[in-house]
Amino acid sequence: MNARIVVLPGDGVGPEVTNEAVRVLSAVASGWEHHFDLVTLPVGGAAIDVSGTPLPAATASACVEADAVLLGAVGDSKYDAGGPRPEQGLLELRRVMGVFANLRPIVVHPAGARVSPLQPARLAGVDLLFVRELTGGIYFGEKTRRALPQGGDVARDVCTYSTAEIERVTRRAGQLARSRRRRLTSIDKANVLETSRLWREVVSRVVADEFPDIELEHLLVDAAAMHLLLRPADFDVLVTENMFGDILTDEAAVLAGSIGLLPSASLGNGARGLYEPVHGSAPQLAGRDEANPVGAILSAALLLRHSLGLEQEARAVESATHAVLDSGMLTADLALPGMEAAGTAAMGGAIAERTARSAPHSARARQAIHV
């Protein structure tokens, strides 16, 4: 296979973790005889520094034309003083790529369970997948702020959803639920919000008409937040709107023990997608070889699966990642007191080497990653 992959390292620890994901992709390309044309371009704060904008036109154009995009992270407090913000580049990138469904799988590994604040009994069997609507809702609605005659300001953020927006993300969630355990939980606030009432109506209709073999459950967002911590193993696929999904997936990261373990995929109607770890840019860790690269590496596995259709290779990367964690090699976010923590590069190198070992052309794969 020939594929063009745009790599956007971004800010903070983004360059460090994407570097390790690229090492793993190099092992896959050599070991399975694929050709990945990897093109690195700026986004976020890194792009502001060189061009004054968080999403340069050349970056946007390359992403739209690529087979897949691998992103590190964006954001830094040094941009808080004013001017364009790095996060605006990410929102615009999602829009121009037309990716409307954000997939965030959460599987609890024993290494993560040891550092999770939840009791081990609650974490047994957790394997869930969030599907978050990504390009609508309050984040993309009209925003206003004006001064009041009597003093102070009034601000407004408008939340808007259309039937078509809800239908397409529901279909994606239904397809994924059908490939898993055939259970779908839709999360809204239909007792208060009109957008949520429309959401519930459309989800119910689409599932009844197009996915009658799937069990559908509706939960209010406040109840869902509670049940994610009380009965997480009961969930299979969860679909929700943009802001609720943003909040709930960060809450659900507690289940895994570390947000550094979690990948994500943002998909549209076609195969092209945007892949990034769930964690932020963590500028305080930049350059210290301490960030966990697992989220970025597992995001690369999702890229292989969803955009390139390379299921065997995706499973090889995931198996290699779990094997390294099983071996006791852990980064600082997972290491217990008294344990020696592995650095970002060492962790990425170990996963790349394990991936190379499982490849049909193992020697060539190992040479590609300089192991």
Contacts in CASP RR format, 6 or more apart in sequence:
PFRMAT RR
TARGET T0000
AUTHOR 0000-0000-0000
METHOD contacts of the structure
MODEL  1
MNARIVVLPGDGVGPEVTNEAVRVLSAVASGWEHHFDLVTLPVGGAAIDV
SGTPLPAATASACVEADAVLLGAVGDSKYDAGGPRPEQGLLELRRVMGVF
ANLRPIVVHPAGARVSPLQPARLAGVDLLFVRELTGGIYFGEKTRRALPQ
GGDVARDVCTYSTAEIERVTRRAGQLARSRRRRLTSIDKANVLETSRLWR
EVVSRVVADEFPDIELEHLLVDAAAMHLLLRPADFDVLVTENMFGDILTD
EAAVLAGSIGLLPSASLGNGARGLYEPVHGSAPQLAGRDEANPVGAILSA
ALLLRHSLGLEQEARAVESATHAVLDSGMLTADLALPGMEAAGTAAMGGA
IAERTARSAPHSARARQAIHV
1 34 0 8 1.000
1 35 0 8 1.000
1 308 0 8 1.000
1 310 0 8 1.000
2 34 0 8 1.000
2 35 0 8 1.000
2 37 0 8 1.000
3 34 0 8 1.000
3 35 0 8 1.000
3 36 0 8 1.000
3 37 0 8 1.000
3 67 0 8 1.000
3 68 0 8 1.000
3 307 0 8 1.000
3 308 0 8 1.000
4 36 0 8 1.000
4 37 0 8 1.000
4 39 0 8 1.000
4 65 0 8 1.000
4 66 0 8 1.000
4 67 0 8 1.000
5 25 0 8 1.000
5 36 0 8 1.000
5 37 0 8 1.000
5 38 0 8 1.000
5 39 0 8 1.000
5 66 0 8 1.000
5 67 0 8 1.000
5 68 0 8 1.000
5 69 0 8 1.000
5 70 0 8 1.000
5 303 0 8 1.000
6 39 0 8 1.000
6 40 0 8 1.000
6 41 0 8 1.000
6 59 0 8 1.000
6 62 0 8 1.000
6 63 0 8 1.000
6 66 0 8 1.000
6 68 0 8 1.000
6 69 0 8 1.000
6 70 0 8 1.000
7 18 0 8 1.000
7 22 0 8 1.000
7 38 0 8 1.000
7 39 0 8 1.000
7 40 0 8 1.000
7 41 0 8 1.000
7 69 0 8 1.000
7 70 0 8 1.000
8 18 0 8 1.000
8 40 0 8 1.000
8 41 0 8 1.000
8 42 0 8 1.000
8 43 0 8 1.000
8 59 0 8 1.000
8 63 0 8 1.000
8 69 0 8 1.000
8 70 0 8 1.000
8 71 0 8 1.000
8 72 0 8 1.000
9 15 0 8 1.000
9 18 0 8 1.000
9 19 0 8 1.000
9 40 0 8 1.000
9 42 0 8 1.000
9 46 0 8 1.000
9 72 0 8 1.000
10 18 0 8 1.000
10 42 0 8 1.000
10 43 0 8 1.000
10 44 0 8 1.000
10 45 0 8 1.000
10 46 0 8 1.000
10 47 0 8 1.000
10 71 0 8 1.000
10 72 0 8 1.000
10 73 0 8 1.000
10 74 0 8 1.000
10 86 0 8 1.000
10 281 0 8 1.000
11 44 0 8 1.000
11 45 0 8 1.000
11 46 0 8 1.000
11 73 0 8 1.000
11 74 0 8 1.000
11 75 0 8 1.000
11 76 0 8 1.000
11 86 0 8 1.000
11 281 0 8 1.000
11 283 0 8 1.000
11 286 0 8 1.000
12 73 0 8 1.000
12 75 0 8 1.000
12 76 0 8 1.000
12 281 0 8 1.000
12 282 0 8 1.000
12 283 0 8 1.000
12 285 0 8 1.000
12 286 0 8 1.000
13 73 0 8 1.000
13 279 0 8 1.000
13 280 0 8 1.000
13 281 0 8 1.000
13 282 0 8 1.000
13 283 0 8 1.000
13 285 0 8 1.000
13 286 0 8 1.000
13 287 0 8 1.000
13 291 0 8 1.000
13 344 0 8 1.000
14 72 0 8 1.000
14 73 0 8 1.000
14 281 0 8 1.000
14 286 0 8 1.000
14 291 0 8 1.000
14 296 0 8 1.000
15 72 0 8 1.000
16 286 0 8 1.000
16 287 0 8 1.000
16 289 0 8 1.000
16 291 0 8 1.000
16 293 0 8 1.000
16 344 0 8 1.000
16 345 0 8 1.000
17 72 0 8 1.000
17 73 0 8 1.000
17 277 0 8 1.000
17 291 0 8 1.000
17 292 0 8 1.000
17 293 0 8 1.000
17 295 0 8 1.000
17 296 0 8 1.000
17 297 0 8 1.000
17 344 0 8 1.000
18 70 0 8 1.000
18 71 0 8 1.000
18 72 0 8 1.000
18 296 0 8 1.000
19 345 0 8 1.000
20 293 0 8 1.000
20 296 0 8 1.000
20 297 0 8 1.000
20 344 0 8 1.000
20 345 0 8 1.000
20 347 0 8 1.000
20 348 0 8 1.000
20 349 0 8 1.000
20 351 0 8 1.000
20 352 0 8 1.000
21 70 0 8 1.000
21 293 0 8 1.000
21 296 0 8 1.000
21 297 0 8 1.000
21 299 0 8 1.000
21 300 0 8 1.000
22 38 0 8 1.000
22 70 0 8 1.000
22 300 0 8 1.000
23 348 0 8 1.000
23 349 0 8 1.000
23 352 0 8 1.000
23 369 0 8 1.000
24 297 0 8 1.000
24 300 0 8 1.000
24 317 0 8 1.000
24 320 0 8 1.000
24 348 0 8 1.000
24 351 0 8 1.000
24 352 0 8 1.000
24 355 0 8 1.000
24 369 0 8 1.000
25 36 0 8 1.000
25 38 0 8 1.000
25 70 0 8 1.000
25 300 0 8 1.000
25 303 0 8 1.000
25 304 0 8 1.000
26 36 0 8 1.000
26 352 0 8 1.000
26 368 0 8 1.000
26 369 0 8 1.000
27 352 0 8 1.000
27 353 0 8 1.000
27 355 0 8 1.000
27 356 0 8 1.000
27 359 0 8 1.000
27 365 0 8 1.000
27 366 0 8 1.000
27 368 0 8 1.000
27 369 0 8 1.000
28 34 0 8 1.000
28 36 0 8 1.000
28 304 0 8 1.000
28 310 0 8 1.000
28 313 0 8 1.000
28 316 0 8 1.000
28 317 0 8 1.000
28 355 0 8 1.000
28 359 0 8 1.000
28 365 0 8 1.000
29 35 0 8 1.000
29 36 0 8 1.000
29 368 0 8 1.000
30 356 0 8 1.000
30 359 0 8 1.000
30 361 0 8 1.000
30 364 0 8 1.000
30 365 0 8 1.000
30 367 0 8 1.000
30 368 0 8 1.000
31 356 0 8 1.000
31 359 0 8 1.000
31 360 0 8 1.000
31 361 0 8 1.000
31 362 0 8 1.000
31 364 0 8 1.000
31 365 0 8 1.000
31 368 0 8 1.000
32 310 0 8 1.000
32 312 0 8 1.000
32 313 0 8 1.000
32 359 0 8 1.000
32 360 0 8 1.000
32 361 0 8 1.000
33 360 0 8 1.000
33 361 0 8 1.000
34 310 0 8 1.000
34 313 0 8 1.000
39 62 0 8 1.000
39 66 0 8 1.000
41 56 0 8 1.000
41 58 0 8 1.000
41 59 0 8 1.000
41 62 0 8 1.000
42 49 0 8 1.000
42 50 0 8 1.000
42 51 0 8 1.000
42 56 0 8 1.000
42 59 0 8 1.000
43 54 0 8 1.000
43 55 0 8 1.000
43 56 0 8 1.000
43 59 0 8 1.000
43 71 0 8 1.000
43 74 0 8 1.000
43 86 0 8 1.000
43 89 0 8 1.000
43 90 0 8 1.000
43 93 0 8 1.000
44 54 0 8 1.000
44 55 0 8 1.000
44 74 0 8 1.000
44 75 0 8 1.000
44 86 0 8 1.000
44 87 0 8 1.000
44 89 0 8 1.000
44 90 0 8 1.000
45 54 0 8 1.000
45 74 0 8 1.000
45 75 0 8 1.000
45 76 0 8 1.000
45 79 0 8 1.000
45 86 0 8 1.000
47 53 0 8 1.000
47 54 0 8 1.000
47 55 0 8 1.000
47 56 0 8 1.000
47 59 0 8 1.000
47 86 0 8 1.000
47 89 0 8 1.000
48 54 0 8 1.000
48 79 0 8 1.000
48 84 0 8 1.000
48 86 0 8 1.000
52 84 0 8 1.000
53 84 0 8 1.000
53 89 0 8 1.000
54 74 0 8 1.000
54 84 0 8 1.000
54 85 0 8 1.000
54 86 0 8 1.000
54 87 0 8 1.000
54 88 0 8 1.000
54 89 0 8 1.000
54 90 0 8 1.000
54 92 0 8 1.000
55 88 0 8 1.000
55 89 0 8 1.000
55 92 0 8 1.000
55 93 0 8 1.000
55 96 0 8 1.000
59 93 0 8 1.000
60 92 0 8 1.000
60 93 0 8 1.000
60 96 0 8 1.000
63 69 0 8 1.000
63 93 0 8 1.000
63 96 0 8 1.000
63 97 0 8 1.000
63 274 0 8 1.000
64 96 0 8 1.000
64 97 0 8 1.000
66 272 0 8 1.000
67 271 0 8 1.000
67 272 0 8 1.000
67 307 0 8 1.000
67 308 0 8 1.000
68 272 0 8 1.000
68 273 0 8 1.000
68 274 0 8 1.000
68 275 0 8 1.000
68 303 0 8 1.000
68 307 0 8 1.000
68 308 0 8 1.000
69 93 0 8 1.000
69 97 0 8 1.000
69 272 0 8 1.000
69 273 0 8 1.000
69 274 0 8 1.000
69 275 0 8 1.000
70 275 0 8 1.000
70 276 0 8 1.000
70 296 0 8 1.000
70 299 0 8 1.000
70 300 0 8 1.000
70 303 0 8 1.000
71 90 0 8 1.000
71 93 0 8 1.000
71 274 0 8 1.000
71 275 0 8 1.000
71 276 0 8 1.000
72 276 0 8 1.000
72 277 0 8 1.000
72 281 0 8 1.000
72 296 0 8 1.000
73 276 0 8 1.000
73 277 0 8 1.000
73 279 0 8 1.000
73 280 0 8 1.000
73 281 0 8 1.000
73 282 0 8 1.000
74 86 0 8 1.000
74 87 0 8 1.000
74 89 0 8 1.000
74 90 0 8 1.000
74 281 0 8 1.000
75 85 0 8 1.000
75 86 0 8 1.000
75 87 0 8 1.000
75 280 0 8 1.000
75 281 0 8 1.000
75 283 0 8 1.000
76 86 0 8 1.000
76 281 0 8 1.000
76 283 0 8 1.000
77 283 0 8 1.000
79 85 0 8 1.000
79 86 0 8 1.000
86 281 0 8 1.000
91 139 0 8 1.000
91 140 0 8 1.000
93 274 0 8 1.000
94 134 0 8 1.000
94 135 0 8 1.000
94 266 0 8 1.000
94 274 0 8 1.000
95 135 0 8 1.000
95 140 0 8 1.000
97 266 0 8 1.000
97 268 0 8 1.000
97 272 0 8 1.000
97 273 0 8 1.000
97 274 0 8 1.000
98 135 0 8 1.000
98 268 0 8 1.000
98 269 0 8 1.000
99 134 0 8 1.000
99 135 0 8 1.000
99 266 0 8 1.000
99 267 0 8 1.000
99 268 0 8 1.000
99 273 0 8 1.000
99 274 0 8 1.000
100 133 0 8 1.000
100 134 0 8 1.000
100 135 0 8 1.000
100 136 0 8 1.000
100 165 0 8 1.000
100 168 0 8 1.000
100 169 0 8 1.000
100 267 0 8 1.000
100 268 0 8 1.000
101 131 0 8 1.000
101 132 0 8 1.000
101 133 0 8 1.000
101 134 0 8 1.000
101 168 0 8 1.000
101 169 0 8 1.000
101 172 0 8 1.000
101 173 0 8 1.000
101 266 0 8 1.000
101 267 0 8 1.000
101 268 0 8 1.000
102 130 0 8 1.000
102 131 0 8 1.000
102 132 0 8 1.000
102 133 0 8 1.000
102 134 0 8 1.000
102 245 0 8 1.000
102 264 0 8 1.000
102 265 0 8 1.000
102 266 0 8 1.000
103 129 0 8 1.000
103 130 0 8 1.000
103 131 0 8 1.000
103 176 0 8 1.000
103 264 0 8 1.000
103 265 0 8 1.000
103 266 0 8 1.000
103 267 0 8 1.000
103 302 0 8 1.000
103 306 0 8 1.000
104 129 0 8 1.000
104 130 0 8 1.000
104 132 0 8 1.000
104 249 0 8 1.000
104 252 0 8 1.000
104 262 0 8 1.000
104 263 0 8 1.000
104 264 0 8 1.000
104 278 0 8 1.000
105 127 0 8 1.000
105 128 0 8 1.000
105 129 0 8 1.000
105 130 0 8 1.000
105 262 0 8 1.000
105 263 0 8 1.000
105 302 0 8 1.000
106 126 0 8 1.000
106 127 0 8 1.000
106 128 0 8 1.000
106 129 0 8 1.000
106 130 0 8 1.000
106 252 0 8 1.000
106 253 0 8 1.000
106 255 0 8 1.000
106 256 0 8 1.000
106 262 0 8 1.000
107 126 0 8 1.000
107 127 0 8 1.000
107 256 0 8 1.000
108 116 0 8 1.000
108 123 0 8 1.000
108 125 0 8 1.000
108 126 0 8 1.000
108 127 0 8 1.000
108 255 0 8 1.000
108 256 0 8 1.000
108 257 0 8 1.000
109 256 0 8 1.000
109 261 0 8 1.000
109 322 0 8 1.000
109 325 0 8 1.000
110 325 0 8 1.000
110 326 0 8 1.000
111 325 0 8 1.000
111 326 0 8 1.000
111 328 0 8 1.000
111 330 0 8 1.000
111 334 0 8 1.000
112 256 0 8 1.000
112 257 0 8 1.000
112 258 0 8 1.000
112 261 0 8 1.000
112 334 0 8 1.000
113 120 0 8 1.000
113 123 0 8 1.000
113 257 0 8 1.000
114 334 0 8 1.000
114 336 0 8 1.000
115 257 0 8 1.000
115 258 0 8 1.000
115 333 0 8 1.000
115 334 0 8 1.000
115 336 0 8 1.000
116 123 0 8 1.000
116 254 0 8 1.000
116 255 0 8 1.000
116 256 0 8 1.000
116 257 0 8 1.000
117 254 0 8 1.000
117 257 0 8 1.000
118 229 0 8 1.000
118 254 0 8 1.000
118 255 0 8 1.000
122 229 0 8 1.000
122 230 0 8 1.000
122 231 0 8 1.000
122 232 0 8 1.000
122 233 0 8 1.000
123 232 0 8 1.000
123 233 0 8 1.000
123 255 0 8 1.000
124 233 0 8 1.000
125 233 0 8 1.000
126 232 0 8 1.000
126 233 0 8 1.000
126 255 0 8 1.000
127 233 0 8 1.000
127 236 0 8 1.000
128 232 0 8 1.000
128 235 0 8 1.000
128 236 0 8 1.000
128 237 0 8 1.000
128 238 0 8 1.000
128 252 0 8 1.000
129 176 0 8 1.000
129 180 0 8 1.000
129 236 0 8 1.000
129 237 0 8 1.000
129 238 0 8 1.000
130 237 0 8 1.000
130 238 0 8 1.000
130 239 0 8 1.000
130 240 0 8 1.000
130 245 0 8 1.000
130 248 0 8 1.000
130 249 0 8 1.000
130 252 0 8 1.000
131 169 0 8 1.000
131 172 0 8 1.000
131 173 0 8 1.000
131 176 0 8 1.000
131 237 0 8 1.000
131 238 0 8 1.000
131 239 0 8 1.000
131 240 0 8 1.000
132 239 0 8 1.000
132 240 0 8 1.000
132 241 0 8 1.000
132 242 0 8 1.000
132 244 0 8 1.000
132 245 0 8 1.000
132 246 0 8 1.000
132 249 0 8 1.000
133 161 0 8 1.000
133 165 0 8 1.000
133 166 0 8 1.000
133 169 0 8 1.000
133 239 0 8 1.000
133 240 0 8 1.000
133 241 0 8 1.000
133 242 0 8 1.000
133 245 0 8 1.000
134 242 0 8 1.000
134 266 0 8 1.000
135 165 0 8 1.000
135 242 0 8 1.000
136 160 0 8 1.000
136 161 0 8 1.000
136 165 0 8 1.000
136 241 0 8 1.000
136 242 0 8 1.000
137 159 0 8 1.000
137 160 0 8 1.000
137 161 0 8 1.000
137 195 0 8 1.000
137 241 0 8 1.000
137 242 0 8 1.000
137 243 0 8 1.000
138 157 0 8 1.000
138 158 0 8 1.000
138 159 0 8 1.000
138 242 0 8 1.000
138 243 0 8 1.000
139 242 0 8 1.000
139 243 0 8 1.000
139 246 0 8 1.000
140 160 0 8 1.000
140 242 0 8 1.000
141 157 0 8 1.000
141 158 0 8 1.000
141 159 0 8 1.000
141 160 0 8 1.000
142 156 0 8 1.000
142 157 0 8 1.000
142 158 0 8 1.000
143 155 0 8 1.000
143 156 0 8 1.000
143 157 0 8 1.000
143 158 0 8 1.000
144 155 0 8 1.000
144 156 0 8 1.000
145 153 0 8 1.000
145 154 0 8 1.000
145 155 0 8 1.000
145 156 0 8 1.000
146 153 0 8 1.000
146 154 0 8 1.000
147 153 0 8 1.000
148 154 0 8 1.000
159 193 0 8 1.000
159 195 0 8 1.000
159 243 0 8 1.000
160 195 0 8 1.000
161 195 0 8 1.000
161 198 0 8 1.000
161 199 0 8 1.000
161 241 0 8 1.000
163 198 0 8 1.000
163 202 0 8 1.000
166 198 0 8 1.000
166 199 0 8 1.000
166 202 0 8 1.000
166 203 0 8 1.000
166 206 0 8 1.000
167 202 0 8 1.000
167 206 0 8 1.000
168 269 0 8 1.000
169 239 0 8 1.000
170 186 0 8 1.000
170 202 0 8 1.000
170 203 0 8 1.000
170 206 0 8 1.000
170 207 0 8 1.000
170 239 0 8 1.000
171 206 0 8 1.000
171 210 0 8 1.000
172 267 0 8 1.000
172 268 0 8 1.000
173 184 0 8 1.000
173 237 0 8 1.000
173 239 0 8 1.000
174 184 0 8 1.000
174 207 0 8 1.000
174 210 0 8 1.000
174 211 0 8 1.000
174 214 0 8 1.000
174 237 0 8 1.000
174 239 0 8 1.000
176 237 0 8 1.000
177 183 0 8 1.000
177 184 0 8 1.000
177 211 0 8 1.000
177 214 0 8 1.000
177 236 0 8 1.000
177 237 0 8 1.000
178 211 0 8 1.000
178 213 0 8 1.000
178 214 0 8 1.000
180 236 0 8 1.000
180 237 0 8 1.000
181 236 0 8 1.000
182 213 0 8 1.000
182 214 0 8 1.000
182 215 0 8 1.000
182 236 0 8 1.000
183 214 0 8 1.000
183 215 0 8 1.000
183 217 0 8 1.000
183 235 0 8 1.000
183 236 0 8 1.000
183 237 0 8 1.000
184 207 0 8 1.000
184 211 0 8 1.000
184 214 0 8 1.000
184 215 0 8 1.000
184 216 0 8 1.000
184 217 0 8 1.000
184 236 0 8 1.000
184 237 0 8 1.000
184 238 0 8 1.000
184 239 0 8 1.000
185 216 0 8 1.000
185 217 0 8 1.000
185 218 0 8 1.000
185 219 0 8 1.000
185 224 0 8 1.000
185 235 0 8 1.000
185 236 0 8 1.000
185 237 0 8 1.000
185 238 0 8 1.000
185 239 0 8 1.000
186 199 0 8 1.000
186 200 0 8 1.000
186 203 0 8 1.000
186 216 0 8 1.000
186 217 0 8 1.000
186 218 0 8 1.000
186 219 0 8 1.000
186 238 0 8 1.000
186 239 0 8 1.000
186 240 0 8 1.000
187 218 0 8 1.000
187 219 0 8 1.000
187 220 0 8 1.000
187 221 0 8 1.000
187 224 0 8 1.000
187 238 0 8 1.000
187 239 0 8 1.000
187 240 0 8 1.000
187 241 0 8 1.000
187 244 0 8 1.000
187 245 0 8 1.000
187 248 0 8 1.000
188 196 0 8 1.000
188 197 0 8 1.000
188 199 0 8 1.000
188 200 0 8 1.000
188 218 0 8 1.000
188 219 0 8 1.000
188 220 0 8 1.000
188 221 0 8 1.000
188 240 0 8 1.000
188 241 0 8 1.000
188 244 0 8 1.000
189 196 0 8 1.000
189 220 0 8 1.000
189 221 0 8 1.000
189 222 0 8 1.000
189 244 0 8 1.000
190 196 0 8 1.000
190 197 0 8 1.000
190 199 0 8 1.000
190 200 0 8 1.000
190 218 0 8 1.000
190 220 0 8 1.000
191 220 0 8 1.000
195 241 0 8 1.000
196 241 0 8 1.000
199 241 0 8 1.000
200 218 0 8 1.000
203 216 0 8 1.000
203 218 0 8 1.000
203 239 0 8 1.000
204 216 0 8 1.000
204 218 0 8 1.000
207 214 0 8 1.000
207 216 0 8 1.000
208 216 0 8 1.000
219 227 0 8 1.000
221 240 0 8 1.000
221 244 0 8 1.000
221 248 0 8 1.000
224 238 0 8 1.000
224 240 0 8 1.000
224 244 0 8 1.000
224 248 0 8 1.000
225 247 0 8 1.000
225 248 0 8 1.000
225 251 0 8 1.000
227 234 0 8 1.000
227 235 0 8 1.000
228 235 0 8 1.000
228 248 0 8 1.000
228 251 0 8 1.000
228 252 0 8 1.000
228 255 0 8 1.000
229 251 0 8 1.000
229 254 0 8 1.000
229 255 0 8 1.000
232 252 0 8 1.000
232 255 0 8 1.000
238 248 0 8 1.000
240 248 0 8 1.000
249 278 0 8 1.000
250 259 0 8 1.000
250 278 0 8 1.000
253 259 0 8 1.000
253 260 0 8 1.000
253 262 0 8 1.000
253 278 0 8 1.000
256 262 0 8 1.000
257 334 0 8 1.000
258 292 0 8 1.000
258 333 0 8 1.000
258 334 0 8 1.000
259 278 0 8 1.000
259 279 0 8 1.000
259 280 0 8 1.000
260 277 0 8 1.000
260 278 0 8 1.000
260 279 0 8 1.000
260 291 0 8 1.000
260 292 0 8 1.000
260 294 0 8 1.000
260 295 0 8 1.000
260 333 0 8 1.000
261 292 0 8 1.000
261 294 0 8 1.000
261 295 0 8 1.000
261 298 0 8 1.000
261 334 0 8 1.000
262 277 0 8 1.000
262 278 0 8 1.000
262 279 0 8 1.000
262 295 0 8 1.000
262 298 0 8 1.000
263 275 0 8 1.000
263 276 0 8 1.000
263 277 0 8 1.000
263 278 0 8 1.000
263 295 0 8 1.000
263 296 0 8 1.000
263 297 0 8 1.000
263 298 0 8 1.000
263 299 0 8 1.000
263 301 0 8 1.000
263 302 0 8 1.000
264 275 0 8 1.000
264 276 0 8 1.000
264 277 0 8 1.000
264 278 0 8 1.000
264 299 0 8 1.000
264 302 0 8 1.000
265 273 0 8 1.000
265 274 0 8 1.000
265 275 0 8 1.000
265 299 0 8 1.000
265 302 0 8 1.000
265 303 0 8 1.000
265 306 0 8 1.000
266 273 0 8 1.000
266 274 0 8 1.000
266 275 0 8 1.000
266 276 0 8 1.000
267 273 0 8 1.000
267 306 0 8 1.000
271 306 0 8 1.000
271 307 0 8 1.000
271 308 0 8 1.000
271 309 0 8 1.000
272 307 0 8 1.000
273 303 0 8 1.000
273 306 0 8 1.000
273 307 0 8 1.000
275 299 0 8 1.000
275 300 0 8 1.000
275 302 0 8 1.000
275 303 0 8 1.000
275 307 0 8 1.000
276 296 0 8 1.000
276 299 0 8 1.000
277 295 0 8 1.000
277 296 0 8 1.000
277 298 0 8 1.000
277 299 0 8 1.000
278 295 0 8 1.000
279 291 0 8 1.000
279 292 0 8 1.000
279 295 0 8 1.000
282 291 0 8 1.000
285 291 0 8 1.000
289 343 0 8 1.000
289 344 0 8 1.000
289 345 0 8 1.000
290 331 0 8 1.000
290 332 0 8 1.000
290 341 0 8 1.000
290 343 0 8 1.000
290 344 0 8 1.000
291 331 0 8 1.000
291 344 0 8 1.000
292 331 0 8 1.000
292 332 0 8 1.000
292 333 0 8 1.000
292 334 0 8 1.000
292 344 0 8 1.000
292 347 0 8 1.000
293 331 0 8 1.000
293 344 0 8 1.000
293 347 0 8 1.000
293 348 0 8 1.000
293 351 0 8 1.000
294 321 0 8 1.000
294 325 0 8 1.000
294 331 0 8 1.000
294 347 0 8 1.000
294 351 0 8 1.000
297 317 0 8 1.000
297 321 0 8 1.000
297 348 0 8 1.000
297 351 0 8 1.000
298 317 0 8 1.000
298 318 0 8 1.000
298 321 0 8 1.000
300 317 0 8 1.000
301 314 0 8 1.000
301 315 0 8 1.000
301 317 0 8 1.000
301 318 0 8 1.000
301 321 0 8 1.000
302 314 0 8 1.000
304 310 0 8 1.000
304 311 0 8 1.000
304 313 0 8 1.000
304 314 0 8 1.000
304 317 0 8 1.000
305 311 0 8 1.000
305 314 0 8 1.000
316 355 0 8 1.000
316 358 0 8 1.000
316 359 0 8 1.000
317 351 0 8 1.000
317 355 0 8 1.000
319 354 0 8 1.000
319 358 0 8 1.000
320 351 0 8 1.000
320 352 0 8 1.000
320 354 0 8 1.000
320 355 0 8 1.000
320 357 0 8 1.000
320 358 0 8 1.000
321 351 0 8 1.000
321 354 0 8 1.000
323 354 0 8 1.000
324 347 0 8 1.000
324 350 0 8 1.000
324 351 0 8 1.000
324 354 0 8 1.000
325 334 0 8 1.000
327 350 0 8 1.000
329 342 0 8 1.000
329 346 0 8 1.000
329 347 0 8 1.000
329 350 0 8 1.000
330 339 0 8 1.000
330 341 0 8 1.000
330 342 0 8 1.000
331 341 0 8 1.000
331 342 0 8 1.000
331 343 0 8 1.000
331 344 0 8 1.000
331 347 0 8 1.000
332 341 0 8 1.000
332 343 0 8 1.000
334 341 0 8 1.000
335 341 0 8 1.000
335 342 0 8 1.000
342 350 0 8 1.000
349 369 0 8 1.000
349 371 0 8 1.000
352 369 0 8 1.000
352 371 0 8 1.000
353 366 0 8 1.000
353 369 0 8 1.000
353 371 0 8 1.000
355 365 0 8 1.000
356 362 0 8 1.000
356 365 0 8 1.000
356 366 0 8 1.000
356 368 0 8 1.000
356 369 0 8 1.000
356 371 0 8 1.000
357 365 0 8 1.000
357 366 0 8 1.000
359 365 0 8 1.000
END
